Amino acid sequence: MIRFVHARDYDDMSRKAANIISAQIIVKPDSVLGLATGSSPLGAYKCLAHWYDKGDLDFAQVTSVNLDEYRGLSHDNEQSYYYFMHKNLFSKVNINPERTFVPDGTIVDEVEACKKYDEIIRGTGGVDLQLLGIGHNGHIGFNEPDEVFAKGTHCVHLSQTTIEANSRFFDSIEEVPTQAYTMGIQTIMNAKRILVVVSGVDKAEIVEKAFFGGITPWVPASILQLHRDVTVVGDTQAFSKIMDLI
Ligand code: GLP
């Protein structure tokens, strides 16, 4: 079942999403959170850090597993998702660093890297709340459009549109890695609850396709229509094509 929560703008979307994450942690202090990178969840992370500062939130028992990581980037590379998570959330709250997991982009052997991450996810006992952004082509994590839905953690070749979209974070497009390790679709679908954040008019088309179009691996996010508990928090612009449908 999909619930749509309409937010005024990016800040409103971020606060609403952070409220949902925060409620999850309050109700279940030892929650396993599936976390995402990109600009969509950034505002929510800021809110969570702020509420932690105020003493409203405690991450001491929380475990986190991130969706994805560029293959080949080391932890101290500013473009790595490991670095992003430490900079924007982990260093700002009292989460136990030993209980934060991001796929290890430095493992060259892809079979080993993916197997190791699947074992880590299994070891957490399962994700309680999975946070997701959506790529312009419908990717979730780095699950790119394909003929099939990939199940577990795997190595992907990033599509040209994804490389172009993510090049804004790099000095030049040549520096964007062409491969990544990502949690699989089945792992994402195994999460008890899913929280999607979408903002901006450039996401309006994919939001309509993903949640009101056919379910197909060519639009990976469309699989979310089959999940029992999905909340999509989007701003007016991102919801502009579905306003009459929700
Ligand atoms: C990246 C990430 C995804 C993210 C997506 C959207 O490629 N791997 O996890 O959801 O892009 O990013 P943004 O939120 O910046 O639009």
Residues whose N, C-alpha, C, O or C-beta is under 5 A from the ligand:
A	BS01	GLP	A36 T37 G38 S39 S40 D68 L132 G133 I134 G135 G141 F142
